[in-house]
Amino acid sequence: MEVDDGNGRLETSAAGEQSTCDVDTNQEPYVGMDFESEEAARAFYNKYAKQEGFLTRVLSSRKSERDRSIVSRGLGCRGGSVNRKQDGQREVCTAMILLKREKSGRWVVRKFVRDHNHPLVVQLQKSRRIIDEKDRKIQELTAELRVKKRLSAAYREQLLKLMKDVEDHNEHLRTKVELVFENLREFEAKRKEVSDHK
């Protein structure tokens, strides 16, 4: 979690620990910039990315061979551009920041690449809200579709049951009609036999 107190102090909390970082949250990163913790550095870069109009991702991390703790972390832009000359393959954006943990425990920016190979989203929050509204509408329609499918399955089952009942009833009626005809033939035969004896 990160909080900008509006006075250039960025407060972060991760794993129950809270740290404060005295940096201008409106400035861009630079080589040599240092932070109290990795979380503070990440929070700063995420806030910078949000202001600039891009999303971040972890590019790399290196662990200490001694205690397996993270000693360096690369963060970068999640975006990219489509290279139309090479069959539309996506090129990864090169904008990034490389952080290294010093012996003192502070995290220092060792590399910063500002330039992106794609347009940036100016109003990221508005865009996210639109995506959220679309996602919500998709979820509503999906739920409605599930209900309609269940109803359709129930109607189909009832229709098949009704058709089976109709077939059974038709078979029963056919058997009764055949029995009636058989009885009529027997009755006619007996009547003819009686009238012949007279």
Backbone as a printed PyTorch tensor [residue, N CA C, xyz], in Angstrom:
tensor([[[  0.8420,  -1.1690,   0.0000],
         [  0.0000,   0.0000,   0.0000],
         [  0.8860,   1.2300,   0.0000]],

        [[  0.4600,   2.2860,  -0.7170],
         [  1.2440,   3.5050,  -0.7670],
         [  0.3460,   4.7050,  -0.5510]],

        [[  0.8520,   5.7070,   0.1630],
         [  0.0800,   6.9180,   0.4280],
         [  0.9950,   8.1100,   0.2170]],

        [[  0.5430,   9.0640,  -0.5980],
         [  1.2720,  10.3150,  -0.7990],
         [  0.6310,  11.3270,   0.1380]],

        [[  1.3880,  11.8480,   1.0940],
         [  0.7790,  12.7700,   2.0570],
         [  0.6580,  14.1890,   1.5070]],

        [[  1.0450,  14.3930,   0.2530],
         [  0.9200,  15.7040,  -0.3740],
         [  2.0880,  16.6320,  -0.0810]],

        [[  2.9760,  16.2490,   0.8130],
         [  4.1410,  17.0680,   1.1730],
         [  5.4360,  16.4730,   0.6430]],

        [[  5.3430,  15.6260,  -0.3670],
         [  6.5480,  15.0320,  -0.9330],
         [  7.0230,  13.8260,  -0.1600]],

        [[  6.2150,  13.3290,   0.7710],
         [  6.5810,  12.1300,   1.5390],
         [  5.6900,  10.9960,   1.0770]],

        [[  6.3190,   9.9020,   0.7280],
         [  5.5880,   8.7290,   0.2670],
         [  5.6710,   7.6780,   1.3570]],

        [[  4.5040,   7.2900,   1.8920],
         [  4.4740,   6.2710,   2.9330],
         [  4.0490,   4.9540,   2.3060]],

        [[  4.7720,   3.8970,   2.6230],
         [  4.4340,   2.5730,   2.1040],
         [  4.3620,   1.6040,   3.2610]],

        [[  3.5270,   0.5720,   3.0530],
         [  3.4980,  -0.5010,   4.0470],
         [  3.3970,  -1.8190,   3.3150]],

        [[  4.2280,  -2.7630,   3.7260],
         [  4.2270,  -4.0990,   3.1430],
         [  4.6340,  -5.0720,   4.2290]],

        [[  3.9480,  -6.1890,   4.2910],
         [  4.2410,  -7.2410,   5.2660],
         [  4.2600,  -6.6860,   6.6850]],

        [[  3.3580,  -5.7260,   6.9650],
         [  3.2400,  -5.1920,   8.3150],
         [  4.2520,  -4.1240,   8.6570]],

        [[  5.2210,  -3.8560,   7.7820],
         [  6.2310,  -2.8330,   8.0550],
         [  5.8770,  -1.5700,   7.2900]],

        [[  6.0650,  -0.4350,   7.9590],
         [  5.7590,   0.8420,   7.3290],
         [  7.0480,   1.6200,   7.1410]],

        [[  7.1680,   2.2480,   5.9610],
         [  8.3530,   3.0740,   5.7500],
         [  7.9380,   4.3710,   5.0830]],

        [[  8.7020,   5.4200,   5.3650],
         [  8.4350,   6.7350,   4.8060],
         [  9.6290,   7.1420,   3.9750]],

        [[  9.3390,   7.7870,   2.8550],
         [ 10.4040,   8.1590,   1.9310],
         [ 10.2390,   9.6340,   1.5890]],

        [[ 11.2790,  10.4520,   1.8200],
         [ 11.2210,  11.8720,   1.5000],
         [ 11.6550,  12.0860,   0.0550]],

        [[ 10.7240,  11.9470,  -0.8600],
         [ 11.0090,  12.2020,  -2.2730],
         [  9.8810,  13.0430,  -2.8390]],

        [[ 10.1880,  13.8090,  -3.8500],
         [  9.1600,  14.5780,  -4.5380],
         [  8.4040,  13.6060,  -5.4310]],

        [[  7.1590,  13.3440,  -5.0740],
         [  6.3900,  12.3440,  -5.8170],
         [  6.0190,  12.8130,  -7.2140]],

        [[  6.2750,  14.0890,  -7.5220],
         [  5.9840,  14.5910,  -8.8640],
         [  7.2060,  14.5840,  -9.7690]],

        [[  8.3840,  14.2100,  -9.2480],
         [  9.5810,  14.1940, -10.0880],
         [  9.7860,  12.8180, -10.7080]],

        [[ 10.5950,  12.7740, -11.7450],
         [ 10.8750,  11.4780, -12.3540],
         [ 12.1220,  10.8650, -11.7040]],

        [[ 12.2470,   9.5470, -11.8010],
         [ 13.4090,   8.8910, -11.1970],
         [ 14.7060,   9.3490, -11.8730]],

        [[ 15.8150,   9.2200, -11.1560],
         [ 17.1260,   9.5220, -11.7270],
         [ 18.1530,   8.5770, -11.1040]],

        [[ 19.2370,   8.3440, -11.8290],
         [ 20.2960,   7.4550, -11.3370],
         [ 20.8960,   8.0770, -10.0770]],

        [[ 20.9780,   7.2670,  -9.0210],
         [ 21.5000,   7.7430,  -7.7490],
         [ 20.4030,   8.0420,  -6.7340]],

        [[ 19.1790,   8.1620,  -7.1890],
         [ 18.0610,   8.4040,  -6.2710],
         [ 17.9800,   7.2120,  -5.3160]],

        [[ 17.7920,   7.4840,  -4.0130],
         [ 17.7560,   6.3540,  -3.0830],
         [ 16.4880,   6.3420,  -2.2520]],

        [[ 16.1690,   5.1460,  -1.7680],
         [ 14.9370,   4.8990,  -1.0240],
         [ 15.2500,   4.0680,   0.2130]],

        [[ 14.3950,   4.1950,   1.1960],
         [ 14.5640,   3.4800,   2.4580],
         [ 14.3990,   1.9690,   2.2800]],

        [[ 13.5140,   1.5740,   1.3430],
         [ 13.2340,   0.1460,   1.1500],
         [ 12.8530,  -0.1170,  -0.3020]],

        [[ 12.8290,  -1.3930,  -0.6550],
         [ 12.3840,  -1.7600,  -2.0020],
         [ 10.9360,  -1.3620,  -2.2060]],

        [[ 10.1120,  -1.5630,  -1.1590],
         [  8.6910,  -1.2140,  -1.2570],
         [  8.5050,   0.2730,  -1.5470]],

        [[  9.3160,   1.1040,  -0.8860],
         [  9.2230,   2.5550,  -1.1160],
         [  9.6150,   2.8860,  -2.5530]],

        [[ 10.6550,   2.2390,  -3.0550],
         [ 11.1020,   2.4760,  -4.4400],
         [ 10.0250,   2.0360,  -5.4290]],

        [[  9.4440,   0.8670,  -5.1800],
         [  8.3770,   0.3720,  -6.0690],
         [  7.1600,   1.2770,  -6.0310]],

        [[  6.8000,   1.7180,  -4.8200],
         [  5.6490,   2.6140,  -4.6750],
         [  5.8940,   3.9140,  -5.4390]],

        [[  7.1220,   4.4330,  -5.3330],
         [  7.4640,   5.6640,  -6.0480],
         [  7.3430,   5.4570,  -7.5600]],

        [[  7.9200,   4.3530,  -8.0660],
         [  7.8980,   4.1130,  -9.5160],
         [  6.4650,   3.8690, -10.0050]],

        [[  5.6650,   3.1680,  -9.2020],
         [  4.2570,   2.9350,  -9.5820],
         [  3.4900,   4.2560,  -9.6430]],

        [[  3.7490,   5.1440,  -8.6870],
         [  3.0830,   6.4510,  -8.6880],
         [  3.5510,   7.2760,  -9.8930]],

        [[  4.8450,   7.2340, -10.1650],
         [  5.3920,   7.9360, -11.3350],
         [  4.7340,   7.3980, -12.6150]],

        [[  4.6280,   6.0680, -12.7170],
         [  4.0320,   5.4310, -13.9000],
         [  2.5780,   5.8510, -14.0570]],

        [[  1.8590,   5.8980, -12.9450],
         [  0.4460,   6.2820, -12.9850],
         [  0.3040,   7.7110, -13.5020]],

        [[  1.1750,   8.6170, -13.0170],
         [  1.1320,  10.0120, -13.4610],
         [  1.4750,  10.1390, -14.9400]],

        [[  2.4230,   9.3230, -15.4090],
         [  2.8610,   9.3900, -16.8040],
         [  1.8800,   8.6870, -17.7460]],

        [[  1.1270,   7.7260, -17.2210],
         [  0.1250,   7.0440, -18.0400],
         [  0.5430,   5.6700, -18.5220]],

        [[  1.2580,   4.9070, -17.6890],
         [  1.5800,   3.5230, -18.0620],
         [  1.5180,   2.6210, -16.8440]],

        [[  1.4060,   1.3270, -17.0910],
         [  1.3650,   0.3310, -16.0260],
         [  2.7260,  -0.3380, -15.9180]],

        [[  3.0670,  -0.8110, -14.7190],
         [  4.3830,  -1.4020, -14.5090],
         [  4.3070,  -2.9110, -14.3460]],

        [[  5.4580,  -3.5320, -14.4950],
         [  5.6010,  -4.9710, -14.2530],
         [  7.0170,  -5.2180, -13.7550]],

        [[  7.2140,  -6.3550, -13.0960],
         [  8.5530,  -6.7340, -12.6430],
         [  9.2810,  -7.3430, -13.8320]],

        [[ 10.4180,  -6.7820, -14.1660],
         [ 11.2130,  -7.2890, -15.2920],
         [ 12.2080,  -8.3510, -14.8310]],

        [[ 12.8310,  -8.0910, -13.7000],
         [ 13.8580,  -9.0220, -13.2220],
         [ 14.0550,  -8.8470, -11.7310]],

        [[ 14.6570,  -9.8470, -11.1340],
         [ 15.0720,  -9.7350,  -9.7360],
         [ 16.2590, -10.6620,  -9.5340]],

        [[ 17.1500, -10.2480,  -8.6700],
         [ 18.3270, -11.0600,  -8.3620],
         [ 18.4000, -11.2570,  -6.8690]],

        [[ 18.6910, -12.4960,  -6.4700],
         [ 18.7660, -12.8140,  -5.0480],
         [ 20.2200, -12.9800,  -4.6210]],

        [[ 20.4390, -12.7150,  -3.3710],
         [ 21.7550, -12.9010,  -2.7860],
         [ 22.0440, -14.3920,  -2.6880]],

        [[ 23.2470, -14.7840,  -3.0590],
         [ 23.6220, -16.1980,  -2.9550],
         [ 23.7970, -16.6090,  -1.5000]],

        [[ 24.0480, -15.6280,  -0.6510],
         [ 24.2950, -15.9180,   0.7570],
         [ 23.0070, -16.2060,   1.5190]],

        [[ 22.0270, -15.2600,   1.4530],
         [ 20.8110, -15.4430,   2.2530],
         [ 19.5290, -15.4730,   1.4150]],

        [[ 19.6450, -15.4830,   0.0980],
         [ 18.5250, -15.5810,  -0.8460],
         [ 17.5630, -14.3820,  -0.7860]],

        [[ 17.9990, -13.2900,  -0.1500],
         [ 17.1630, -12.0840,  -0.1420],
         [ 17.3660, -11.3500,  -1.4680]],

        [[ 16.3950, -10.5780,  -1.8680],
         [ 16.4650,  -9.8530,  -3.1450],
         [ 17.4250,  -8.6820,  -3.0040]],

        [[ 18.3900,  -8.6000,  -3.9380],
         [ 19.3930,  -7.5300,  -3.9050],
         [ 19.2560,  -6.5720,  -5.0790]],

        [[ 18.4920,  -6.9640,  -6.0920],
         [ 18.2340,  -6.0280,  -7.1910],
         [ 16.8970,  -6.3710,  -7.8300]],

        [[ 16.2500,  -5.3350,  -8.3630],
         [ 14.9310,  -5.5130,  -8.9630],
         [ 14.8080,  -4.5820, -10.1480]],

        [[ 14.3590,  -5.1320, -11.2620],
         [ 14.0980,  -4.3230, -12.4510],
         [ 12.6010,  -4.1660, -12.6260]],

        [[ 12.1420,  -2.9450, -12.7410],
         [ 10.7270,  -2.6570, -12.9780],
         [ 10.6180,  -1.9510, -14.3160]],

        [[  9.5720,  -2.2530, -15.0580],
         [  9.4500,  -1.6220, -16.3620],
         [  8.0200,  -1.4210, -16.7880]],

        [[  7.8800,  -0.8470, -17.9550],
         [  6.5700,  -0.5770, -18.5320],
         [  5.9600,  -1.8810, -19.0270]],

        [[  4.6790,  -2.0470, -18.7980],
         [  3.9700,  -3.2490, -19.2320],
         [  3.5710,  -3.1650, -20.7130]],

        [[  3.6460,  -1.9790, -21.2850],
         [  3.1900,  -1.7720, -22.6580],
         [  4.1830,  -2.2270, -23.6980]],

        [[  3.8810,  -1.8960, -24.9290],
         [  4.7370,  -2.2350, -26.0570],
         [  4.0760,  -1.7680, -27.3280]],

        [[  4.7710,  -1.9180, -28.4270],
         [  4.1850,  -1.5150, -29.7040],
         [  4.2050,  -2.7100, -30.6490]],

        [[  3.3540,  -2.6330, -31.6470],
         [  3.2970,  -3.6860, -32.6460],
         [  4.1620,  -3.2660, -33.8250]],

        [[  5.1240,  -4.1100, -34.1820],
         [  6.0190,  -3.8170, -35.2910],
         [  5.3720,  -4.3290, -36.5770]],

        [[  4.8680,  -3.4090, -37.3890],
         [  4.1470,  -3.7870, -38.6050],
         [  5.0840,  -4.3740, -39.6690]],

        [[  6.3720,  -4.0400, -39.6020],
         [  7.3260,  -4.5400, -40.6010],
         [  7.6610,  -6.0100, -40.3690]],

        [[  7.5540,  -6.4570, -39.1250],
         [  7.9270,  -7.8420, -38.8040],
         [  6.6910,  -8.6620, -38.4390]],

        [[  5.7600,  -8.7900, -39.3590],
         [  4.5540,  -9.6210, -39.1990],
         [  3.7470,  -9.2730, -37.9580]],

        [[  3.7160,  -8.0150, -37.5740],
         [  2.9000,  -7.5780, -36.4520],
         [  3.3300,  -8.0930, -35.0970]],

        [[  4.5960,  -8.4970, -34.9720],
         [  5.0660,  -8.9840, -33.6690],
         [  5.1680,  -7.8270, -32.6830]],

        [[  4.8560,  -8.1220, -31.4240],
         [  4.8690,  -7.0970, -30.3780],
         [  6.2830,  -6.8780, -29.8550]],

        [[  6.6690,  -5.6040, -29.7780],
         [  7.9620,  -5.2590, -29.2080],
         [  7.7490,  -4.8160, -27.7720]],

        [[  8.5320,  -5.3410, -26.8630],
         [  8.4270,  -4.9780, -25.4550],
         [  8.9520,  -3.5640, -25.2650]],

        [[  8.2680,  -2.7910, -24.4410],
         [  8.7070,  -1.4170, -24.1540],
         [  9.9910,  -1.4620, -23.3360]],

        [[ 10.9100,  -0.5720, -23.6410],
         [ 12.2170,  -0.5740, -22.9640],
         [ 12.2740,   0.3700, -21.7640]],

        [[ 11.2070,   1.1550, -21.5230],
         [ 11.2020,   2.0570, -20.3680],
         [ 11.3010,   1.2290, -19.0930]],

        [[ 12.2510,   1.5920, -18.2220],
         [ 12.4600,   0.7870, -17.0180],
         [ 13.2810,   1.5240, -15.9730]],

        [[ 13.3470,   0.8920, -14.8050],
         [ 14.1800,   1.3740, -13.7150],
         [ 14.8410,   0.1490, -13.0910]],

        [[ 16.1330,   0.2620, -12.7740],
         [ 16.8540,  -0.8370, -12.1180],
         [ 17.2470,  -0.3760, -10.7260]],

        [[ 16.8050,  -1.1320,  -9.7300],
         [ 17.0760,  -0.8050,  -8.3270],
         [ 18.0430,  -1.8160,  -7.7440]],

        [[ 18.9950,  -1.3350,  -6.9440],
         [ 19.9270,  -2.2420,  -6.2650],
         [ 19.9770,  -1.8910,  -4.7890]],

        [[ 20.0720,  -2.9450,  -3.9700],
         [ 20.1780,  -2.7370,  -2.5270],
         [ 21.6430,  -2.5290,  -2.1600]],

        [[ 21.9120,  -1.4510,  -1.4730],
         [ 23.2680,  -1.1430,  -1.0180],
         [ 23.5540,  -1.9000,   0.2780]],

        [[ 24.8070,  -1.9060,   0.6990],
         [ 25.1850,  -2.5690,   1.9640],
         [ 24.4750,  -1.9420,   3.1510]],

        [[ 24.1600,  -0.6600,   3.0350],
         [ 23.4580,   0.0470,   4.1150],
         [ 22.0040,  -0.3980,   4.2370]],

        [[ 21.5120,  -1.1060,   3.2170],
         [ 20.1200,  -1.5420,   3.2240],
         [ 19.2180,  -0.6410,   2.4020]],

        [[ 19.7130,   0.5220,   1.9960],
         [ 18.9120,   1.4320,   1.1690],
         [ 18.9180,   0.9470,  -0.2800]],

        [[ 17.9040,   1.3080,  -1.0130],
         [ 17.7670,   0.9150,  -2.4130],
         [ 18.0590,   2.1260,  -3.2930]],

        [[ 18.9270,   1.9240,  -4.2950],
         [ 19.3830,   3.0280,  -5.1380],
         [ 19.0500,   2.7320,  -6.6050]],

        [[ 18.6390,   3.7890,  -7.3170],
         [ 18.3730,   3.6610,  -8.7490],
         [ 19.7190,   3.5840,  -9.4620]],

        [[ 19.9740,   2.4730, -10.1670],
         [ 21.2340,   2.2910, -10.8900],
         [ 21.0640,   2.5390, -12.3910]],

        [[ 19.8150,   2.4270, -12.8810],
         [ 19.5740,   2.6700, -14.3120],
         [ 18.1420,   3.1560, -14.4560]],

        [[ 17.9540,   4.1260, -15.3340],
         [ 16.6140,   4.6330, -15.6020],
         [ 16.4900,   4.9110, -17.0960]],

        [[ 15.4870,   4.2890, -17.7480],
         [ 15.2040,   4.5360, -19.1630],
         [ 13.8160,   5.1650, -19.2300]],

        [[ 13.7540,   6.3910, -19.7060],
         [ 12.5220,   7.1680, -19.7300],
         [ 11.6490,   6.8570, -20.9510]],

        [[ 12.2780,   6.6560, -22.1100],
         [ 11.5410,   6.6090, -23.3750],
         [ 10.7430,   5.3210, -23.5640]],

        [[  9.5190,   5.5020, -24.0830],
         [  8.6110,   4.3870, -24.3940],
         [  8.5290,   4.2340, -25.9090]],

        [[  8.2190,   3.0290, -26.3850],
         [  8.0870,   2.8160, -27.8310],
         [  6.6190,   2.7470, -28.2470]],

        [[  5.7560,   3.3480, -27.4410],
         [  4.3090,   3.3350, -27.7070],
         [  3.7050,   4.5700, -27.0610]],

        [[  2.4900,   4.9460, -27.4930],
         [  1.8360,   6.1040, -26.8690],
         [  1.4370,   5.7760, -25.4270]],

        [[  1.4500,   6.7910, -24.5740],
         [  1.0600,   6.6040, -23.1760],
         [ -0.4080,   6.9600, -23.0000]],

        [[ -1.0260,   6.3740, -22.0040],
         [ -2.4290,   6.6550, -21.7010],
         [ -2.4420,   7.8500, -20.7660]],

        [[ -3.0820,   8.9420, -21.2180],
         [ -3.0430,  10.1640, -20.4300],
         [ -3.9220,  10.0520, -19.1880]],

        [[ -5.1360,   9.5280, -19.3450],
         [ -6.0520,   9.4340, -18.2130],
         [ -6.2390,   7.9730, -17.8420]],

        [[ -5.2700,   7.4230, -17.1520],
         [ -5.2760,   6.0060, -16.8030],
         [ -6.4690,   5.6580, -15.9220]],

        [[ -6.7950,   6.5170, -14.9510],
         [ -7.9000,   6.2200, -14.0330],
         [ -9.2140,   6.1810, -14.7840]],

        [[ -9.4430,   7.1590, -15.6800],
         [-10.6890,   7.1880, -16.4440],
         [-10.7750,   5.9520, -17.3200]],

        [[ -9.6540,   5.5980, -17.9570],
         [ -9.6110,   4.4200, -18.8090],
         [ -9.9180,   3.1680, -17.9960]],

        [[ -9.3660,   3.0550, -16.7880],
         [ -9.6100,   1.8960, -15.9120],
         [-11.0820,   1.8250, -15.5310]],

        [[-11.6920,   3.0240, -15.2800],
         [-13.1070,   3.0590, -14.9140],
         [-13.9580,   2.5570, -16.0710]],

        [[-13.6130,   2.9680, -17.3040],
         [-14.3550,   2.5130, -18.4850],
         [-14.2090,   1.0030, -18.6240]],

        [[-12.9790,   0.5050, -18.4320],
         [-12.7590,  -0.9440, -18.5120],
         [-13.5680,  -1.6500, -17.4330]],

        [[-13.5840,  -1.0640, -16.2180],
         [-14.3560,  -1.6620, -15.1300],
         [-15.8370,  -1.7160, -15.4780]],

        [[-16.3590,  -0.6290, -16.0790],
         [-17.7760,  -0.6120, -16.4700],
         [-18.0490,  -1.6660, -17.5360]],

        [[-17.1330,  -1.8000, -18.4940],
         [-17.3020,  -2.8200, -19.5350],
         [-17.2310,  -4.2060, -18.9220]],

        [[-16.2610,  -4.4170, -18.0130],
         [-16.1390,  -5.7130, -17.3350],
         [-17.4130,  -6.0310, -16.5690]],

        [[-17.9610,  -5.0210, -15.8720],
         [-19.1890,  -5.2240, -15.1060],
         [-20.3350,  -5.6140, -16.0350]],

        [[-20.4410,  -4.9230, -17.1680],
         [-21.5110,  -5.2210, -18.1390],
         [-21.3350,  -6.6360, -18.6970]],

        [[-20.0830,  -7.0170, -18.9970],
         [-19.8070,  -8.3750, -19.4920],
         [-20.2000,  -9.3990, -18.4490]],

        [[-19.8760,  -9.1260, -17.1910],
         [-20.2390, -10.0570, -16.1140],
         [-21.7540, -10.1820, -15.9840]],

        [[-22.4650,  -9.0430, -16.0760],
         [-23.9230,  -9.0700, -15.9950],
         [-24.5050,  -9.8970, -17.1390]],

        [[-24.0130,  -9.6430, -18.3530],
         [-24.5250, -10.3660, -19.5180],
         [-24.1940, -11.8540, -19.4410]],

        [[-22.9980, -12.1740, -18.9290],
         [-22.6070, -13.5740, -18.7720],
         [-23.5160, -14.2710, -17.7630]],

        [[-23.8080, -13.5890, -16.6550],
         [-24.7040, -14.1660, -15.6410],
         [-26.0950, -14.3620, -16.2210]],

        [[-26.5620, -13.3730, -16.9870],
         [-27.8830, -13.4770, -17.6210],
         [-27.9080, -14.6380, -18.6170]],

        [[-26.8180, -14.7940, -19.3620],
         [-26.7220, -15.8850, -20.3240],
         [-26.7710, -17.2420, -19.6210]],

        [[-26.0780, -17.3420, -18.4680],
         [-26.1030, -18.5960, -17.7000],
         [-27.5250, -18.9380, -17.2580]],

        [[-28.2670, -17.9100, -16.7860],
         [-29.6500, -18.1320, -16.3630],
         [-30.4890, -18.6000, -17.5460]],

        [[-30.3100, -17.9420, -18.6940],
         [-31.0810, -18.3160, -19.8950],
         [-30.7360, -19.7390, -20.3420]],

        [[-29.4550, -20.1110, -20.2410],
         [-29.0620, -21.4680, -20.6180],
         [-29.7030, -22.4930, -19.6980]],

        [[-29.7300, -22.1890, -18.3810],
         [-30.3650, -23.1160, -17.4300],
         [-31.8580, -23.2390, -17.7220]],

        [[-32.5080, -22.0890, -17.9990],
         [-33.9320, -22.1090, -18.3390],
         [-34.1640, -22.9160, -19.6160]],

        [[-33.3150, -22.6780, -20.5990],
         [-33.4230, -23.3900, -21.8680],
         [-33.2820, -24.8970, -21.6520]],

        [[-32.3310, -25.2950, -20.8290],
         [-32.1290, -26.7150, -20.5370],
         [-33.3520, -27.2970, -19.8250]],

        [[-33.9260, -26.5190, -18.8810],
         [-35.1170, -26.9920, -18.1640],
         [-36.3000, -27.1230, -19.1230]],

        [[-36.4900, -26.1180, -20.0050],
         [-37.5790, -26.1870, -20.9890],
         [-37.3890, -27.3710, -21.9280]],

        [[-36.1520, -27.5930, -22.3500],
         [-35.8710, -28.7120, -23.2600],
         [-36.2020, -30.0400, -22.5820]],

        [[-35.8150, -30.1530, -21.3060],
         [-36.0980, -31.3850, -20.5620],
         [-37.6070, -31.6040, -20.4390]],

        [[-38.3510, -30.5180, -20.1440],
         [-39.8070, -30.6370, -20.0340],
         [-40.4360, -30.9920, -21.3790]],

        [[-39.9260, -30.3840, -22.4510],
         [-40.4450, -30.6550, -23.7820],
         [-40.2000, -32.1090, -24.1820]],

        [[-38.9810, -32.6090, -23.8900],
         [-38.6730, -34.0120, -24.2010],
         [-39.5680, -34.9590, -23.3980]],

        [[-39.8190, -34.5950, -22.1330],
         [-40.6970, -35.4170, -21.2950],
         [-42.1180, -35.4100, -21.8570]],

        [[-42.5880, -34.2240, -22.2660],
         [-43.9190, -34.1130, -22.8570],
         [-44.0210, -34.9310, -24.1400]],

        [[-42.9830, -34.8540, -24.9870],
         [-42.9820, -35.6250, -26.2380],
         [-43.0070, -37.1230, -25.9460]],

        [[-42.2820, -37.5510, -24.9290],
         [-42.2760, -38.9690, -24.5400],
         [-43.6530, -39.3770, -24.0510]],

        [[-44.2970, -38.5090, -23.2420],
         [-45.6640, -38.7960, -22.7690],
         [-46.6340, -38.8980, -23.9400]],

        [[-46.5100, -37.9720, -24.9150],
         [-47.3810, -38.0060, -26.1000],
         [-47.1620, -39.3010, -26.8790]],

        [[-45.8720, -39.6810, -27.0640],
         [-45.5820, -40.9400, -27.7790],
         [-46.1770, -42.1400, -27.0350]],

        [[-45.9960, -42.1730, -25.7050],
         [-46.5660, -43.2650, -24.9110],
         [-48.0860, -43.2900, -25.0330]],

        [[-48.7030, -42.1100, -24.9750],
         [-50.1680, -42.0150, -25.0890],
         [-50.6230, -42.4840, -26.4710]],

        [[-49.8970, -42.0470, -27.5170],
         [-50.2350, -42.4820, -28.8850],
         [-50.1350, -44.0010, -29.0130]],

        [[-49.0890, -44.5800, -28.4430],
         [-48.9050, -46.0350, -28.4950],
         [-50.0540, -46.7280, -27.7600]],

        [[-50.4330, -46.1740, -26.6220],
         [-51.5490, -46.7350, -25.8490],
         [-52.8490, -46.6630, -26.6510]],

        [[-53.0940, -45.4820, -27.2870],
         [-54.2980, -45.3210, -28.1100],
         [-54.2870, -46.2740, -29.3030]],

        [[-53.1560, -46.4260, -29.9590],
         [-53.0480, -47.3370, -31.1090],
         [-53.3900, -48.7650, -30.6810]],

        [[-52.8510, -49.1720, -29.5290],
         [-53.1290, -50.5180, -29.0210],
         [-54.6250, -50.6810, -28.7460]],

        [[-55.2550, -49.6500, -28.1490],
         [-56.6940, -49.7330, -27.8530],
         [-57.5170, -49.7680, -29.1280]],

        [[-57.1290, -48.9270, -30.1180],
         [-57.8650, -48.9110, -31.3920],
         [-57.7460, -50.2690, -32.0720]],

        [[-56.5480, -50.8480, -32.0790],
         [-56.3680, -52.1750, -32.6730],
         [-57.2300, -53.2050, -31.9420]],

        [[-57.2990, -53.1040, -30.6360],
         [-58.1170, -54.0230, -29.8420],
         [-59.6000, -53.8630, -30.1810]],

        [[-60.0350, -52.6070, -30.3380],
         [-61.4410, -52.3420, -30.7100],
         [-61.7370, -52.9400, -32.0820]],

        [[-60.8190, -52.7090, -33.0470],
         [-61.0310, -53.2810, -34.3980],
         [-61.0780, -54.8090, -34.3410]],

        [[-60.1760, -55.3810, -33.5470],
         [-60.1400, -56.8430, -33.4020],
         [-61.4610, -57.3420, -32.8100]],

        [[-61.9870, -56.6560, -31.8120],
         [-63.2570, -57.0180, -31.1910],
         [-64.4100, -56.8700, -32.1960]],

        [[-64.3670, -55.7790, -32.9870],
         [-65.4160, -55.5730, -34.0100],
         [-65.3970, -56.6820, -35.0480]],

        [[-64.1830, -57.0930, -35.4870],
         [-64.0880, -58.1780, -36.4720],
         [-64.6500, -59.4790, -35.8900]],

        [[-64.2950, -59.7560, -34.6380],
         [-64.7980, -60.9670, -33.9820],
         [-66.3310, -60.9020, -33.8490]],

        [[-66.8130, -59.7100, -33.4570],
         [-68.2610, -59.5340, -33.3090],
         [-68.9720, -59.7280, -34.6490]],

        [[-68.4000, -59.1370, -35.7280],
         [-68.9750, -59.2940, -37.0850],
         [-68.9730, -60.7660, -37.4940]],

        [[-67.8550, -61.4340, -37.1950],
         [-67.7460, -62.8500, -37.5630],
         [-68.8050, -63.6620, -36.8170]],

        [[-69.0260, -63.4090, -35.5420],
         [-70.0180, -64.1340, -34.7540],
         [-71.4170, -63.8050, -35.2370]],

        [[-71.6810, -62.5560, -35.5440],
         [-73.0060, -62.1560, -36.0280],
         [-73.3310, -62.8190, -37.3630]],

        [[-72.3200, -62.8650, -38.2190],
         [-72.5020, -63.5030, -39.5170],
         [-72.7680, -65.0000, -39.3220]],

        [[-72.0170, -65.5800, -38.3950],
         [-72.1880, -67.0130, -38.0980],
         [-73.5910, -67.2750, -37.5750]],

        [[-74.0940, -66.4350, -36.7120],
         [-75.4500, -66.5740, -36.1300],
         [-76.4830, -66.3860, -37.2280]],

        [[-76.3180, -65.4080, -38.0890],
         [-77.3020, -65.1510, -39.1560],
         [-77.2570, -66.2550, -40.1990]],

        [[-76.1180, -66.9060, -40.4060],
         [-76.0220, -68.0260, -41.3540],
         [-76.7410, -69.2600, -40.8020]],

        [[-76.8040, -69.4640, -39.5180],
         [-77.4510, -70.6090, -38.9160],
         [-78.9530, -70.4570, -38.9230]],

        [[-79.4410, -69.3260, -39.0890],
         [-80.8720, -69.1570, -39.0340],
         [-81.4670, -69.5760, -40.2880]]])
